[in-house]
Amino acid sequence: MSFRNLDLNLLRVFDAVMAERNLTRAAERLAMTQPAVSHALKRLREALGEELFVRQAFGMKPTSRAEGLWPEVRQALDRLRAVLDPREYLPASEDATFQIAMADATAALVLPPLVADLEAQQARARVHVLPLTTRDPRSLLEQGEADFALGYFPQAVAALQGQGQLAAIRQHRLYESQYVCVMRRDHPLAQAPLDLETYCAAHHLLVSFSGRPHGFVDESLAALGRSRRIVLTVNQFFTAGRVVAQSDLLTVLPARFMSATGYKSELIERPLPFALAPVHVDMLWHMRNEDRPPQRWLRERLLLAAALAAS
């Protein structure tokens, strides 16, 4: 292949298909017909002499060659776009819609300062918060179902850090918090230090987004040869706070999320009688949105809102 003879428009098509993993969505994004996108991919495949995608029932699966090419192509296109279209997003005069996936506790902390910021700027932006039911939101971002994901994603973040600059998903650490045991203020166990024997003998509430009947606390206890009895599993911190405030159940929450329950004045926190790593709250987004002016603008607003929430 000679670079001098390569139609650079083919790289734009390649980038769109990599981002969308779907010919129809890529065609809509490029304002092209689907046959035109297919033809462009065929020309690029012939120019490179290698297969770039494999058709599947629900989209296009990139080959290893395509995965290796994409970060370089994306970076080159972003640089060209920044030079040729350097304008900034004007929030007070331009409409924009954003989809953010996050759990209720993160939303309760981040949204108040975010909304105050948007109101101060008289922004015309619309923000839709999507329910977060997974610890790995990468598919939501890859498929364009969410623009950002905020939350605790330990395995996803570890995988992204392992991929380095080759990762299609970008990540930024927002803040961290220690886990604590939470109970109602007049709970029988509230008046004395909590030891491991007493903790395991109590009844517990588990916050589980996936609905799984055990979590990382149970894994930590199992490593110590211990276990606990989980009476109730819920998927919201607000629900957890309300139930614990009106029962003898114990739960484990990040200390920063106590206010997100809406029952902080009725609850008390105690140090856990075993070690747990702190929870890290991260923001994830897809690299295709890295330098789009509206996306860059909201990313900066979210960083500021998270910093205010963590202060």
N, C-alpha and C positions, 0 to 999 in steps of 0.2 A: 504494500500500500504506500502511495506517495501522499504526504500531507498536503502538498500543493494542489492536488486534485480532489481533496476531500471537501464535500459540501458541509460547511459548518452548521447549517440548519439541521443536519442529521443529528448533531450532538444535542440540540434543543429537544428534538423528539425523544432521543434516548434518555435524557434527563427527566422528561415528563413521564415516560413509561416507568422508569425506575422509581419515581416518586409515587405514582398512583398504583402501579402493579396491575393496571387495568387499561385496555386499549380505549374503551369508551370514555372513561374519565380523562385519560390523557388527551384524547381528541377534543373534548370539550374545553379543557384547559388551554390548548393550543389554538382553538378556533379552527380546527381542521376536521375533515371527515375521517371516520375510522379506517376506510380503505387507504386513504392517503398516509395515515400513521403506519399502517402495516407495510405499505410500499417503502416508506422511509426506513423502517427497520430492516427490510430486506436489502436495501441499498447499503446500509451501514454494515450489515452482516457480510455482504459480498466484499465490501471494501476492506474489512478487517480479516476476512477469511476465517471467522470463528462464529459459532452460535452465541447469541447474547441472552436469549430468552427461551423458555420452554412453556408452551401453552398448557394451562391447567383448567379445571372445570370453572374456577372462580377468578381467573386472572392469569397474569404472566409471572412466571418464576424466573428470576435472573440466574444466569449461570455464574460460576466462580469468576470467569473473565469479566462479566458485567459488573459484579460486585467490586472487583479490583479497580475497574476503570472509573466507576461513578464518583468517588470522592475527588479525583483529579478533574474530571469534567465539571462537576458541580462548582468546585473552587474557581476554575477558569471562567465559567459563565457568570458567577457572582461578581468577579472582578470586572468583567465587561459591563455587567448591568450597573454596577456602582459608578463606573466612568460615564456610561452613556445616559443613565437615568438617575442622577444623584439626588433627586428631590427628597424631601422629608415629608412624612405624613403630617397633615394639618388637622388635629383632632377637632377643632371647633367648627370646621367647615366641610370635612369629609366624613361620609358614612363608612362604617366598618362593623363587621360582626365577627365575634370570636367565640370559640367553644373551649371551655376549660373543664377538664375532668379532675375532680378532687372530692375527698370525703367531707362530711359535714363539719368535722372539727377544724380541718384546715380552712374550709370556707368561712367558718365563724371567726377565725382569727384574721384572715387575709382580706376578706371582702369589705369590712367597714373602712379600713384606710384606703383601699383601692377605690371604692365608690366616692369617698371624700375627695380623693385626688381627681377623679374624672369630673366630678361636679365643679371643682375649682377651675379646671381647664375648659369647662363648658363643652366637654367632648360629646360628639354625636355617636360614639361607639356603643354597640350593644354587646353585652357579655352574657353568654348562656353557660350555666354551670351544669355539667353532666354528672350523673352518679358514678362513683368509682367503685367497682366491685372486684378489682383485681390488684395484686401487688406488682403486676408487670403490664404497664399500659402501652408498651411499645407498638403493639398491633393497632391500637386506637390512633396513634400518631402516624404510623406508616400508611394506614388506610384513609387518613384525612378525616376521621370521625371526631378528632379533637385537635386543637391547635397547641394546647399546652396540657401537661398533666402535673399536678402538684401532690406530693405525698411521700410516703415511706416505701421505697422500692429497692430493697437491699440487693436482691439477686439481679434485677435489671441493671442497676447502677454498677454492680461489680462486673457484669458482662460488658457494659459500655466502656468502662475504664480499661478493661482488657483489650478491647478493640482499638483504643486510642483514636487517632484522627480518621481511621477507616470507618468508624461508627456513623451510621446515618442519623442516629438520634443524639442530640446534644443534651448535656446535663449541667446543672448548676446547683450547688449546695446552698439552701436557704437558711436553715438553722438546725440546731439539734436540741434534744431535751432528754432528761433522765426519766425513766419509768418509776412510778410510785404505786403503792397500794392505796386504794381509795375506799372509804367507807363512810356511813353517815356519822355525824358528829357525836351522837349519843349511842353509838354502837358499843356493845360490851367489851370489844377489844380495843377501843379507842384510848383507854386510860393507861395502857402499859406498852412498853416496847414489844414489837411483834417478832416472835421467834419462828423458826422454820416449822416446828412441831405444831404450834397454834395455827399458823397460816395454812398448812396442809389439812388440818382438821376442820377448817371452816368451809362454808359453802360459797361458791364463786359464780360470777357472771363473766362471760367471755365476749369481747367485741371482736367479731370475725366478719370481714367483708365478704368472704367467700362462703360463709356458712359452715366451714369445717368445725368439727366439735373439739378441736384442740389447736393450740397455737405455740408460739415460741416460748411462752412461760412454761408450758407443759414439757417442751423439749428440754428446757433448762432443769426442771425438776427431775425429769427422767434420768438426766446425766448424774444427778445426785442420788438416784435410787428412790426417789419420792414421787408422789402424785397428788392430785387434788380432785375434788368433786365439783364438776361444772354443772350447775343447776339450770342455767339459762344462757343461751347464745343470742346476741343481737348484732345488728350491723351498723349501728349509729351510736356515736358518743353521747348525743343528747338523750337517747333512750336509756343508755347505760346509766347516766347520771340520775335520771328520774327514778329508775328502779332501785338503784343502790341507796338513794336518799330516803326511800320509803321501805327498806327491807334490811335484813341482816346479811345480805350478800356482799362479798368483797369483789372488787375488780381492779385491774391494772391499767393505768392510763399514763401517757406522757404528762409530766407535770405542767407543761405549757398549755395542755388541752383542758385543764380543769375548768377554765372559764367558759369553754365551748359547750360544756354540759348544760349550762344555764342554771346549775344548782350549786355553784361554788360555795355559797354561804352556808349550805346545808351539809356540805361534805368536808372531810378531813383527810389529809394524806399522811401516810407513814412510809418510812424507808422499807424496801423489800428485804427480807431476811436471806437473800441469795443474790448473786451478781447477775445483772442483765446489761448488755451493751446499750448505750444510748440510742434513741431513735433519731434518724437523720431525715429531715424533710427536704426533698429535692424538687427542682423544676426541670421537666423534660420537654423538649420540642424537636420537631423534625428539621433536618438541615436544609430542606427545600424552602423553609421559612426564615432561614438565618438572616438574610439581608433584605427582606421585603419591608418597606418602610412601616406599614401599619403593625406588622408582627413585631418588628424591632421596638416600636414605640410601646406596645403593650407589655413586651417582655421587660422593658425598663420600669414600667409602672408596677408590675408584679414584684420585681426585685425590691423596689422602694417600699411597697406595701408589706412585704414579708419582713423587711428590716424593722419597720415600725411595729409590726405584730410581735416580733421577737424581743423588742427593747423593754 
